[in-house]
């Protein structure tokens, strides 16, 4: 970007991947606008960052982006009070699990509002300013789940497929400009997301695909600053994504369903806190 990040906006900033990216931004001297739903957790996260980097300028905004209109209200609050955003991280997201026919429809629609609608809205609002200034980076947190259907987590996987496709399309539209869009597609990452999504005891959290939030954040941050279109952290996850290109789709669906089922001898719930998978 011919210079350091000046002002960054990070959603889902109170924990997990979002918090780890905030730490990296603070280390590099950026002003960080931290957005999350839980104000107390957001304040704790900011105190942790400022203990590490006392000179860091942080702005905390507690808002629930799962509510219609929340993204527009957030952008309106920023305009005039905050320097132009030159690094946007759309990290906030939720998941749900279980057969779709038995699911709570209101919860599934709220998931779509947060994972898809608010992400699109906030991207549009921030991107317009970046395009006019000819400078900016957008990092959208998708998932390796975006490459395949997800029985027992159908709406979540579909939401991440949308984020992946949307981000790659924007990256092509912006090719040749000084604004870039990066899709982050990690495998299962150790955060508090698993507990909230109800998947903390599934087969998904066993095996070589599981990553730590700080490692995912580091790969995402480097990739976004370099203007890469796609970041897939972890050798095992990269290999899985390549294999999905040639495996029969029916087999892939069966494989995903098995991964999303409870393990016979489930491990203890994953430690850590976070908002993303």
C-alpha positions in Angstrom: 0.0 0.0 0.0 3.1 2.2 -0.3 3.1 2.8 3.4 1.8 1.4 6.6 -1.8 0.9 7.6 -3.1 4.1 9.1 -6.6 3.2 10.3 -8.1 -0.3 10.4 -11.7 -1.5 11.1 -11.9 -5.0 12.5 -15.3 -6.7 13.3 -15.4 -9.6 15.7 -12.5 -7.9 17.3 -12.9 -9.1 20.9 -11.5 -12.5 20.5 -10.1 -15.2 18.2 -8.8 -14.4 14.8 -10.1 -10.8 14.9 -8.3 -10.0 18.2 -5.1 -11.5 16.9 -5.2 -9.3 13.8 -5.8 -6.3 16.0 -2.6 -7.2 17.9 -0.7 -7.3 14.6 -2.1 -4.0 13.5 -1.3 -2.4 16.8 2.3 -3.7 16.6 2.6 -1.9 13.3 1.3 1.4 14.6 -2.1 1.4 13.1 -5.1 3.0 14.7 -7.5 0.2 15.3 -11.3 0.5 15.4 -12.5 -2.6 17.3 -16.1 -3.7 16.8 -17.8 -6.5 18.6 -21.2 -7.3 20.2 -20.1 -7.7 23.8 -18.8 -4.4 25.2 -17.1 -5.9 28.3 -15.2 -8.5 26.3 -14.3 -5.7 23.8 -12.9 -3.6 26.7 -10.8 -6.5 28.0 -9.4 -7.2 24.5 -8.4 -3.5 24.1 -6.7 -3.5 27.5 -4.7 -6.5 26.5 -3.6 -4.9 23.3 -2.7 -1.6 25.0 -0.7 -3.5 27.7 1.4 -4.9 24.8 1.5 -1.7 22.8 0.9 1.3 25.1 1.0 3.8 22.3 -1.8 2.1 20.3 -4.9 4.2 19.5 -8.0 2.2 19.8 -11.7 3.0 19.2 -14.2 0.6 20.7 -17.7 0.2 19.2 -20.1 -2.3 20.7 -22.7 -3.2 18.2 -24.5 -6.3 17.0 -24.0 -6.7 13.3 -26.6 -9.5 13.2 -29.3 -6.8 13.4 -30.6 -5.3 10.1 -29.2 -1.8 9.5 -26.3 -2.2 12.0 -23.6 -2.0 9.3 -25.0 1.3 7.9 -25.3 2.7 11.4 -21.7 1.7 12.2 -20.4 3.4 9.0 -22.4 6.6 9.8 -20.8 6.7 13.3 -17.4 6.4 11.8 -17.8 9.1 9.1 -16.5 12.4 10.4 -15.2 11.0 13.6 -12.5 8.5 12.4 -9.8 8.9 9.7 -10.7 7.1 6.5 -10.5 3.3 6.8 -7.7 1.9 4.7 -7.8 -1.7 6.1 -11.1 -3.5 6.7 -11.3 -6.9 8.3 -14.8 -8.5 8.1 -14.3 -11.2 10.7 -17.5 -11.3 12.7 -19.4 -14.5 12.1 -21.5 -17.2 13.8 -22.3 -20.8 13.1 -25.1 -23.3 13.8 -25.3 -27.0 13.7 -27.8 -29.8 13.4 -30.3 -30.9 10.7 -31.7 -27.9 8.9 -35.3 -29.2 9.1 -35.0 -29.2 12.9 -33.3 -25.8 13.1 -34.5 -22.5 14.5 -35.2 -20.5 11.4 -34.8 -17.2 13.2 -31.3 -18.2 14.2 -30.4 -19.3 10.6 -31.7 -16.0 9.2 -29.7 -14.1 11.8 -26.6 -16.1 10.8 -27.2 -15.0 7.1 -27.6 -11.4 8.3 -24.3 -11.4 10.1 -22.2 -13.6 7.9 -23.4 -12.4 4.5 -25.7 -9.3 4.5 -23.7 -7.1 7.0 -20.4 -8.2 5.4 -21.6 -7.1 2.0 -23.1 -3.8 3.3 -19.9 -2.9 5.2 -17.7 -3.8 2.3 -19.7 -1.6 0.0 -19.7 1.4 2.3 -16.0 1.2 3.0 -14.9 0.2 -0.5 -16.4 3.3 -2.1 -14.0 5.5 0.0 -11.0 3.3 -0.7 -11.7 3.4 -4.5 -12.0 7.2 -4.5 -8.7 7.5 -2.6 -7.0 4.8 -4.6 -5.8 3.0 -1.6 -7.0 0.1 0.7 -7.1 -3.5 1.7 -10.1 -5.6 2.6 -9.8 -9.0 4.3 -13.0 -11.1 4.4 -12.9 -14.1 6.7 -14.5 -17.0 4.7 -13.5 -20.6 5.6 -12.3 -23.8 4.1 -16.0 -24.7 4.6 -16.7 -22.4 1.6 -15.2 -25.0 -0.8 -17.8 -27.8 0.0 -21.3 -28.4 1.1 -21.8 -28.9 4.9 -24.5 -31.3 5.9 -25.5 -30.6 9.6 -24.1 -27.1 9.2 -25.8 -26.3 5.9 -26.4 -22.6 6.3 -23.0 -21.8 7.8 -21.1 -23.6 5.0 -23.3 -21.9 2.4 -22.6 -18.5 4.0 -18.9 -19.0 3.7 -19.2 -20.1 0.1 -20.9 -16.8 -0.6 -18.1 -14.9 1.2 -15.5 -16.7 -0.8 -17.2 -16.2 -4.2 -18.0 -12.6 -3.4 -14.4 -11.8 -2.4 -12.8 -13.4 -5.4 -15.2 -11.5 -7.7 -14.4 -8.2 -6.1 -10.7 -8.9 -6.3 -11.0 -9.4 -10.1 -13.1 -6.2 -10.4 -10.3 -4.3 -8.6 -7.4 -5.8 -10.5 -5.0 -3.1 -11.6 -6.1 -0.7 -8.9 -4.4 -0.1 -5.5 -7.3 -1.6 -3.6 -7.4 -5.3 -3.0 -9.7 -7.9 -1.5 -8.5 -11.0 0.2 -10.5 -14.1 1.2 -9.2 -16.0 4.2 -10.1 -19.7 4.2 -8.8 -21.4 7.3 -9.7 -24.9 8.4 -11.1 -25.3 12.0 -9.4 -22.8 14.2 -9.2 -23.0 18.0 -11.5 -20.3 19.3 -14.7 -20.1 21.3 -16.7 -20.3 18.0 -17.0 -24.1 18.4 -18.8 -23.9 21.7 -21.3 -21.3 20.4 -21.9 -23.2 17.1 -22.4 -26.4 19.0 -19.6 -28.3 17.3 -17.0 -28.5 20.1 -17.4 -32.3 20.2 -17.4 -33.1 16.5 -14.9 -35.1 14.5 -14.1 -31.8 12.7 -11.9 -30.8 15.7 -9.7 -33.8 15.5 -6.8 -34.2 13.1 -4.3 -32.2 11.1 -6.6 -29.4 9.9 -7.0 -27.7 13.3 -5.0 -24.5 13.6 -4.3 -21.8 16.3 -5.9 -18.4 15.9 -2.6 -16.5 16.1 -1.1 -18.6 13.2 -4.2 -18.0 11.1 -4.2 -14.3 11.8 -0.5 -14.0 10.9 -1.0 -15.7 7.6 -4.1 -13.6 6.9 -2.4 -10.3 7.7 0.6 -11.0 5.6 -1.5 -12.1 2.7 -3.9 -9.1 2.8 -1.0 -6.6 3.0 0.5 -8.3 0.0 -2.8 -8.0 -1.9 -3.3 -11.8 -2.3 -6.7 -12.9 -3.4 -6.8 -16.1 -1.4 -5.1 -17.2 1.8 -5.4 -20.8 3.0 -3.4 -21.3 6.1 -1.9 -24.8 6.8 -0.4 -27.4 4.5 -3.1 -30.0 5.4 -5.9 -27.5 4.6 -4.3 -26.6 1.3 -4.1 -30.2 0.4 -7.7 -30.8 1.3 -8.9 -27.9 -0.9 -6.9 -29.3 -3.8 -8.4 -32.7 -3.3 -11.9 -31.3 -3.3 -11.4 -30.3 -6.9 -11.3 -33.9 -8.2 -13.3 -35.9 -5.6 -17.0 -36.7 -6.5 -19.4 -34.2 -5.0 -21.5 -36.9 -3.4 -18.4 -38.3 -1.6 -17.4 -34.8 -0.5 -20.9 -34.3 1.1 -20.7 -37.6 2.9 -17.2 -36.7 4.2 -18.4 -33.3 5.4 -21.4 -34.9 7.2 -19.1 -37.3 9.0 -16.8 -34.5 10.1 -19.8 -32.6 11.5 -21.1 -35.5 13.5 -20.2 -36.0 17.2 -17.0 -38.0 17.7 -17.4 -41.4 19.5 -15.1 -40.3 22.3 -15.3 -36.5 22.1 -12.4 -34.4 23.3 -12.8 -31.7 25.9 -14.1 -28.4 24.6 -11.4 -26.4 22.8 -9.9 -23.6 24.8 -9.6 -20.0 23.8 -12.1 -17.4 22.8 -13.2 -16.3 19.4 -15.9 -15.5 16.9 -14.7 -17.3 13.8 -14.0 -20.7 12.4 
